[in-house]
Amino acid sequence: MLQRLLALLLLSLALLTTTAQADDTIAQAEALLQSVPKSDTPENQKLRESYQQALQFAREAERYREQGKAYQQVLIDYPEESARLKESLRNYQPKSRPALSSLKEESLRQAIGLSSNRQMMLRKERQGIMDSLNQLESTGQDYHLRVDDLRKQLQVTRSQLERLNFSSESDRLQEAQLLLTRIKEQSISDRIQMLELEQLSAQQRSDLGKLKLQELNLTIADEDEWQATLMAQQNQLRREKTEQALEESERLRKQLSDDMPLLLEQQQQNQALSIQLGRLEEQIEEVQDRQRSVDKNLFELNELVNSVREQLEWLQISDAYGENLRSKLADLPAYYPLDKLESEIVSARMAKYQYETEQDTLKDPRQLRDQLLANEEVSLDRPQQAVLDNLLKARRQLLTRLNDASDTLIQEQTRLKLLYSHRNSKIDEIRELSASHLFWMPDVRPLTPSVMLGVPAALSLAFNPENWLQVPHAIAENTPLSLTLATLGLLVLAWSWFKLARHLTQYCDHIAPRIGKVTQDKFSLTNRLLLRSLLAAMPLPAMVLMVRGLLGGAWQYPFAVAIGRGLGEIWFLLLALVLARHLTLEKGILIHHFRWPKEQVQKVWGQFRTLLLVLIPSFFVQGMANSYQEHAFYDSLGRLAFIIGALWLLLFFARLNRERLPLTWGQSDMTKPHLLHHFIWNSLMLAPLLAVIGTLFGYFYTSRILLRQLELSLLMGLGCLLVYYLARRWMLIQRRRLAFDRAKSKRAEILALRGRDESHEELSSEIPDVVEETELDLDTLSTQSLGLIRTLLMLGFTLLVVVQWSDLNSAFSFLSNIEVWQVSSKIGGIEQLSAITLQDLMLTAFVFILTVVTARNLPSLMELTLLQHLSLSPGTGFALTTTSKYLVILIGALTGFSMLGIDWSKTQWLVAALSVGLGFGLQEIFANFVSGLIILFEKPIRLGDTVTIRDLTGTVTKIKTRATTIVDWDRKEIIVPNKAFITEQFINWSLSDAITRVRLRIRIGLTRDPKLVQTILEESVKASTLVLDTPTPEVFLIEFTDSALIYEIRLYVNNMDHRMPITHEVHSLVLEKMQQQGLTLPHQQIDIHLSRG
């Protein structure tokens, strides 16, 4: 106690010494900020920024000092204030109220409104006090961490201040930095003092808050009682008026005789309105009672929130509180269906509208009386007319009261809806608050021999005949109509199951011969078979769900309800079992349509059937155990059933791993598995094993939920796989049909040529017959299309898994509390530390993986969905896809690094320095990279272009970041750095025009006729099929030699691929025509001189 007083004295002296300097510091900072010139020079901007930060720190320091003074005053006033509150609690007296007899109906309504307003203000004040108490408990836990962090900052700031004080520089910017550091040091120091006073006064403030809360609860209880009294008095007045209306209606009825049907009818309408008024008042009273009940429940839930917070703190010390907390959560009230109350409000509004409509017709009672008399064609004497007028007047009063009562009912129902909404929100808050902690806490005792001794008792309970006798009693609780419809439904479903299964087998046999034939195979056959398989699998699960519905409503028979819950757990497994059987038929989808290996499919089906025959009773027992209230049943038999199912699932995955399924093996020759194969199957085998281990140690609920989520993810993956193979089969059918159409077109062309050819028999023997292919290699499918489908399905599967596992977001929220490291960031010009958590690392890894997948598949996605529909030049599409891929990588990298706290403001200088250093050190590589970007945008070369660079000629096949690949005429791949295409001279044979000129030199004897030779050469060129007419081919005599005339033929072809064929063809034609004319090519004359040595 003495230490606390001494600390308080020292802190008080520190506050007194610093308070006097506060105003001077703020004024000094404001004056210096105003003195900075308005010109936007770099120096002025830095000065302005420094003074603004200094002013902000000074104002923060002033706020910290004010808070410290408030905490100090609490410590000083605590003894007196505590004594006063305790005395007030001991002598508490309810507030004096006016007498109820003096309050009329309007006064009661006003008093109730004022009381409701006071209630709202008091509850708001109570919630504020409770929040303050909770904040006191939470802030006290991390007090030492915050103070230690601030002291580290204070030490760093003081070191900076010492360096600035001893600095030799003395310019204005240095003085501004010195002032900023000095004020920052004072701000941190004041904050530390404030936190110390906050911690010193925490217990006193908590005690005062609890005393105020007790006093406030008494005031609220008194106000609640007063409001209940006012409402009871108001309801009593309403009942009295309603009874008076009923008595008046009865009195008028007695005055009427049976020979006055019009008056009797009007009196009966008034009687009905009086009854409706009574019912409305009963509804109002019922709604008010529900409001009080929900209001009380809300207060209990608020207290439960505080209790849950305390127990969650205890869970960090011991797991023993987990079971108690789970029992409290199990006792939480169910969510109230707000839609039901909304429909009641709509009904009340419609009734009010009807009352208003009837009231409008009674604005002029005399006119309504005359209208009634005219419609009934009767006449009444004066006394009877007076009675009719009284009836109409009473009806108008009744309608007025009905309208008022309807308004009151709607207001009360709206308030009740608001209370129910708050209650649902509070239940959500409690569940979310506890979910992240309880999910990773054991819910049962570790499995020991004593726990296993409960298995015989659980089995005795499960097979007790008396418990099973609850089933017929629970079914009998349903209405006769429900039982009749359920019986008829079960009979229809049983008959449908038998008929659909038989028709499915017949349909498979019927369409099997058409599968694989080009002219008969259709994708609709597979779709229909899949739909029939699904329909044939539905009756059995539907029967199970129908029986579950019959048992689910009999709450008085808990064992029967547990059986219904167990049936609800197995219907999906039954659907999977029957559907898998239909898909694996010998002439079913997997074997006959998808062409999967028959033996392997049947072997996997046998293992899958055995697995489900084990999982179905396991899930049934787990569902019963989860529903039945006997904890021994859940702890022993339910856990044992889960362990058996998980171990069998482990065995199933191990057997599939040995099957070498091509889905994950990854190698067509099945000699070496893909790396992903090991990861997938080892993970699948490890998951059930970990679930069993967790269950043995008491984590039964956690293991069951996680393994169930994994199983659902696998089923979704199998669904995506089925969709992929359906799309693959559709593409196969389309490609085979296109190939068949091309074969028919070719055959038609040959038949057309045969009609014009004289050699009919020779041509007919060359005509191929169009036959129906039964097999087509899947390699002929479009690789890009299949890649696109795989990408879309993978993204869809990822989205489904994320949505499915989002239910456990609160369970994995602890990842955001695991701090890996801290990074500093500048917010508002102030350096602040931000924590990088394990959740940030996982999200960053997901972003990087998504970036890689997107970058790999984006080119094919753009090509198939966008670029093929646009008329682009040959290289534009490649440039767009490559640039988009680089952009995706850049955005993904920046996003991922920013999530790790490495933003651009911190890395830009490092990037600049690295760019300069790497630019010098890796000059050639950077030059090639930049040249690659220039090539993509400027497009001097494109994919498919024929180029000649240096002594290399070939076709461009790849343009990468560093180099370009050229394939020459010998099919050799030549790697050329991108820089060469920018800095050196090269020839692009097909940049803007693919037409090229071919020059052929022909030697003719000196004695030959030049005109004849000219004619032969021109005719040879015209006879060639590859020579273009435009530009016009030319033949020139270009040279005389000693032994020959030399002619040059200049002709043009479409592309580079025709240069060698045209050379061969023209030479062959020239030789042929020269032989026809008896001309020969001259031999080159060679003179040989011999000399004697």
Secondary structure, 3 states (H helix, E strand, C coil): CHHHHHHHHHHHHHHHHHHHHHHHHHHHHHHHHHHCCCCCCHHHHHHHHHHHHHHHHHHHHHHHHHHHHHHHHHHHHHHHHHHHHHHHHHCCCCCCCCCHHHCCHHHHHHHHHHHHHHHHHHHHHHHHHHHHHHHHHHHHHCHHHHHHHHHHHHHHHHHHHHHHHCCCCCCHHHHHHHHHHHHHHHHHHHHHHHHHHHHHCHHHHHHHHHHHHHHHHHHHHHHHHHHHHHHHHHHHHHHHHHHHHHHHHHHHHHHCCCCCHHHHHHHHHHHHHHHHHHHHHHHHHHHHHHHHHHHHHHHHHHHHHHHHHHHHHHHCCCCCHHHHHHHHHHCCCCCCCHHHHHHHHHHHHHHHHHHHHHHHCCCCHHHHHHHHHHHHCCCCCHHHHHHHHHHHHHHHHHHHHHHHHHHHHHHHHHHHHHHHHHHHHHHHHHHHHHHHHHCCCCCCCCCCHHHHCHHHHHHHHHCCHHHHCHHHHHHHCCCHHHHHHHHHHHHHHHHHHHHHHHHHHHHHHHHHHHCCCCCCCCHHHHHHHHHHHHHHHCHHHHHHHHHHHHHHCCCCCHHHHHHHHHHHHHHHHHHHHHHHHHHCCCCCHHHHHCCCCHHHHHHHHHHHHHHHHHHHHHHHHHHHHHHCCCHHHHHHHHHHHHHHHHHHHHHHHHHHHHCCCHHHHCCCCCCCCCHHHHHHHHHHHHHHHHHHHHHHCCCHHHHHHHHHHHHHHHHHHHHHHHHHHHHHHHHHHHHHHHHHHHHHHHHHHHHHHHHHCCCHHHHHHHCCCCCCCCCCCHHHCCHHHHHHHHHHHHHHHHHHHHHHHHHHCCCCHHHHHCEEEEEEEEECCEEEEEEEEHHHHHHHHHHHHHHHHHHHHHHHHHHHHCHHHCCCCCCHHHHHHHHHHHHHHHHHHHHHHHHCCCCHHHHHHHHHHHHHHHHHHCHHHHHHHHHHHHHHHHCCCCCCCEEEECCEEEEEEEECCCEEEEEECCCCEEEEEHHHHHHCCEEECCCCCCCEEEEEEEEEECCCCHHHHHHHHHHHHHHCCCCCCCCCCEEEEEEECCCEEEEEEEEEECCHHHHHHHHHHHHHHHHHHHHHCCCCCCCCCCCCCCCCC
